[in-house]
């Protein structure tokens, strides 16, 4: 990402000062900003203390006493809040399943991500610090998603969020509606789409049962099937389904299949989610919502309204926003929540929809999404209120490390530049010349 990073990291390793991913360092106190912690009341004159990539303390600045060696950074007049979380992104030049069939549970999206894509620089310029990167929705199941931190990276492994058991965090991307309907071997109707998904899960159940029955007897074990192995993770609740769905009837089909096979699901887009908000609430499924300035592009999204967030909030549905970048540029993610507020969503829930709600959807709320002690020091500094059209992201930090600085000419280019922001990397255009569209 930044051209200095490789040399600095190499030198640090050679000198032996890097341990567990962090150089041991004195604390840094960011003093004087209006702090929006998301959990708890806003602090007009606040202090955020960070050490070794973690948040140590969040409090008022009335007490200016700090531990010896603490570096004090004056951010008076600024706004400081958690880094933003996008629960549905396509940056990195990604591509999932191909045209050989409609179901690809064995495909891992991180095998197709270029960490040097300009999309990552645009994302941190917009204040994003964590993403769910997904294949597109041109398939009933297009592959596995991956949850990443926007750390400085040489390879995708540097961005992985790992679970406590060491597994790479991520879900499974599925879709219904018109996206996955085309010529054979793909389905041509909504009914056939649902039946293929049902057949897939039944086959995975049978494979799971045969594996259990065989126990340690290799002779009785069925031939290894990578796709079914990952589907078992879905059936057993170890991998959540992120499901593209727009129309109210498509939403209900997803909920029906989720109940039938017992898999956990997050509903994405939900253009007509406002029509079945009570049913979504009853199911317990969270929603990842997109709002766009000019609804259209596909008939099933024709009923998309800005009030969706308010409808879901009033029904008690856990709701986050997402960029679907490039559908919405990561640099203007704040604007989506502002539109939600204009249409009746509360300010607090709109802020949560950019931060802690996304963390909960990704099951990472114990680590990210709010400014609380012991959480990762992922935060951003703004020059105004987050919902003002005039506000700009000045700095972005991931685990205490600055990954974006608007005053840096290279970073500024990515903050304000056009398509590609000065980089020759082709961005992922899901609806132009790619097999998977969203």
Long-range contacts (C-beta under 8 A, 24 or more apart in sequence): 1-115, 1-116, 1-120, 1-121, 1-152, 1-153, 1-403, 2-152, 2-410, 5-152, 5-154, 6-154, 9-152, 21-53, 21-399, 22-52, 22-53, 22-399, 22-400, 24-52, 25-51, 25-52, 26-51, 26-69, 26-70, 26-71, 27-51, 27-56, 27-66, 27-67, 27-69, 27-70, 27-71, 28-70, 28-71, 28-72, 28-73, 28-400, 29-66, 29-70, 29-71, 29-72, 29-73, 30-73, 30-75, 30-80, 30-381, 31-61, 31-64, 31-72, 31-73, 31-74, 31-75, 31-76, 32-61, 32-74, 32-75, 32-76, 32-77, 32-78, 33-75, 33-76, 33-77, 33-78, 33-79, 33-80, 33-381, 34-78, 34-79, 34-80, 35-79, 35-80, 35-81, 35-371, 36-79, 36-80, 36-81, 36-82, 36-351, 36-371, 36-386, 37-81, 37-82, 37-370, 37-371, 37-372, 38-81, 38-82, 38-351, 38-352, 38-355, 38-356, 38-369, 38-370, 38-371, 39-356, 39-370, 39-371, 39-372, 46-80, 48-80, 48-371, 48-379, 50-377, 50-397, 50-400, 51-400, 52-400, 53-376, 53-377, 53-399, 53-400, 53-401, 54-373, 54-374, 54-375, 54-376, 54-377, 54-399, 54-400, 55-371, 55-372, 55-373, 55-374, 55-375, 55-376, 55-377, 56-373, 57-373, 58-371, 58-372, 58-373, 75-381, 78-381, 78-382, 78-383, 78-394, 79-381, 79-382, 79-383, 79-384, 79-385, 79-386, 79-391, 80-371, 80-379, 80-380, 80-381, 80-382, 81-351, 81-355, 81-371, 81-379, 81-380, 81-382, 81-386, 82-129, 82-355, 82-356, 82-368, 82-369, 82-370, 82-371, 82-378, 82-379, 82-380, 83-127, 83-128, 83-129, 83-130, 83-355, 83-368, 83-378, 83-379, 83-380, 83-396, 83-397, 83-398, 84-126, 84-127, 84-128, 84-129, 84-333, 84-334, 84-354, 84-355, 84-358, 84-380, 85-128, 85-129, 85-130, 85-131, 85-320, 85-354, 85-355, 85-358, 85-359, 85-362, 85-368, 85-369, 86-123, 86-128, 86-130, 86-131, 86-132, 86-322, 86-323, 86-325, 86-330, 86-333, 86-358, 87-132, 87-242, 87-266, 87-268, 87-288, 87-320, 87-321, 87-322, 87-358, 87-361, 87-362, 88-132, 88-134, 88-242, 88-268, 88-288, 88-290, 88-322, 88-323, 88-324, 89-123, 89-131, 89-132, 89-133, 89-134, 89-322, 89-323, 89-324, 89-325, 89-330, 90-133, 90-134, 90-135, 90-136, 90-324, 90-325, 90-326, 90-428, 90-430, 90-438, 91-117, 91-119, 91-120, 91-122, 91-123, 91-131, 91-133, 91-325, 91-330, 91-427, 91-428, 92-117, 92-119, 92-120, 92-133, 92-428, 93-117, 93-119, 93-425, 93-426, 93-427, 93-428, 94-133, 94-134, 94-135, 94-136, 94-428, 95-135, 95-136, 95-428, 95-434, 95-435, 95-436, 96-134, 96-135, 96-136, 96-139, 96-142, 96-143, 96-173, 96-436, 97-135, 97-138, 97-139, 97-141, 97-142, 97-143, 97-435, 97-436, 98-435, 99-435, 100-185, 101-185, 101-186, 102-139, 102-140, 102-141, 102-180, 102-185, 102-186, 102-187, 102-193, 102-196, 103-139, 103-140, 103-141, 103-196, 103-197, 103-200, 103-227, 104-139, 104-141, 104-142, 104-143, 104-227, 105-141, 105-143, 105-144, 105-172, 105-200, 105-226, 105-227, 105-228, 105-230, 105-231, 105-234, 106-143, 106-226, 106-227, 106-229, 106-230, 107-135, 107-142, 107-143, 107-144, 108-143, 108-144, 108-146, 109-133, 109-134, 109-135, 109-143, 109-144, 109-145, 109-146, 109-170, 109-173, 110-146, 110-156, 110-160, 110-168, 110-170, 113-146, 113-156, 114-425, 115-153, 115-154, 115-155, 115-156, 115-158, 115-159, 116-425, 117-423, 117-425, 117-427, 118-414, 118-420, 118-421, 118-422, 118-423, 118-425, 118-427, 119-325, 119-330, 119-425, 119-427, 119-428, 120-150, 120-153, 121-404, 121-411, 121-414, 121-421, 121-423, 122-325, 122-329, 122-330, 122-331, 122-414, 122-415, 122-421, 123-150, 123-325, 123-330, 123-331, 124-150, 124-396, 124-398, 124-403, 124-404, 125-330, 125-331, 125-393, 125-396, 125-404, 125-406, 125-411, 125-414, 125-415, 126-329, 126-330, 126-331, 126-332, 126-333, 126-334, 126-393, 127-333, 127-334, 127-380, 127-382, 127-393, 127-396, 128-323, 128-330, 128-333, 128-396, 129-368, 129-378, 129-379, 129-380, 129-396, 129-397, 129-398, 129-403, 130-161, 130-358, 130-359, 130-362, 130-364, 130-368, 130-378, 132-170, 132-171, 132-242, 132-322, 132-362, 134-171, 134-173, 134-242, 135-173, 135-436, 136-179, 136-430, 136-434, 136-435, 136-436, 136-437, 136-438, 137-173, 137-175, 137-179, 137-180, 137-244, 137-430, 137-436, 137-437, 137-438, 138-175, 138-179, 138-180, 138-434, 138-435, 138-436, 138-437, 138-438, 139-175, 139-180, 139-186, 139-435, 139-436, 140-174, 140-175, 140-176, 140-180, 140-187, 140-193, 140-196, 140-197, 140-200, 141-172, 141-173, 141-174, 141-175, 141-197, 141-200, 142-173, 142-174, 142-175, 142-436, 143-172, 143-173, 144-170, 144-171, 144-172, 144-173, 144-230, 144-239, 145-170, 145-171, 145-172, 145-173, 145-242, 146-170, 147-171, 147-362, 147-364, 149-376, 149-378, 149-398, 149-399, 150-396, 150-398, 150-403, 151-398, 151-399, 151-401, 151-403, 152-401, 152-403, 161-364, 169-362, 169-363, 169-364, 170-239, 171-239, 171-240, 171-241, 171-242, 171-266, 172-230, 172-231, 172-233, 172-234, 172-239, 172-240, 172-241, 172-242, 173-241, 173-242, 173-243, 173-244, 174-241, 174-242, 174-243, 174-244, 174-254, 175-243, 175-244, 175-245, 176-243, 176-244, 176-245, 176-250, 176-253, 176-254, 177-244, 177-245, 177-246, 177-247, 177-250, 177-300, 178-298, 178-299, 178-300, 179-244, 179-437, 179-438, 190-249, 190-250, 190-253, 194-253, 194-257, 197-257, 198-257, 198-260, 200-231, 201-231, 201-235, 201-257, 201-261, 201-263, 203-228, 204-228, 204-231, 204-232, 204-234, 204-235, 205-235, 205-261, 207-232, 208-232, 208-235, 234-263, 235-261, 235-262, 235-263, 237-262, 237-263, 237-264, 240-264, 240-265, 240-266, 240-363, 241-265, 241-266, 242-266, 242-268, 242-288, 243-267, 243-268, 244-268, 244-269, 244-438, 245-269, 245-270, 246-270, 246-271, 246-272, 246-298, 246-300, 246-301, 246-304, 247-271, 247-272, 247-300, 247-303, 248-272, 248-273, 248-275, 248-276, 250-300, 251-276, 251-279, 251-280, 252-276, 252-279, 255-279, 255-280, 255-283, 255-285, 258-283, 258-285, 259-283, 266-361, 268-322, 269-301, 269-324, 270-308, 270-312, 271-295, 271-300, 271-301, 271-302, 271-303, 271-304, 271-308, 272-303, 272-304, 273-308, 273-311, 273-312, 274-305, 274-307, 274-308, 274-311, 274-312, 275-303, 277-311, 277-312, 277-314, 277-315, 277-317, 278-315, 280-312, 280-315, 280-317, 281-312, 281-315, 281-316, 281-317, 285-317, 286-317, 286-318, 286-319, 286-320, 286-357, 286-360, 286-361, 287-312, 287-317, 287-318, 287-319, 287-320, 288-319, 288-320, 288-321, 288-322, 288-358, 288-361, 289-319, 289-320, 289-321, 289-322, 289-340, 289-353, 290-321, 290-322, 290-323, 290-324, 290-327, 290-328, 290-336, 291-321, 291-336, 291-339, 291-340, 292-327, 292-328, 297-431, 305-343, 306-339, 306-340, 306-342, 306-343, 307-343, 307-344, 308-340, 309-337, 309-340, 309-343, 309-344, 309-345, 309-349, 309-350, 309-353, 310-340, 310-343, 310-344, 310-345, 313-345, 313-346, 313-349, 318-357, 318-360, 318-361, 319-349, 319-353, 319-357, 320-353, 320-354, 320-357, 320-358, 320-360, 320-361, 321-350, 321-353, 321-354, 321-358, 322-358, 324-438, 326-427, 326-428, 326-429, 326-430, 327-430, 327-438, 331-415, 334-386, 334-387, 334-391, 335-389, 337-386, 337-387, 338-386, 338-387, 338-389, 341-387, 347-387, 350-387, 351-386, 354-386
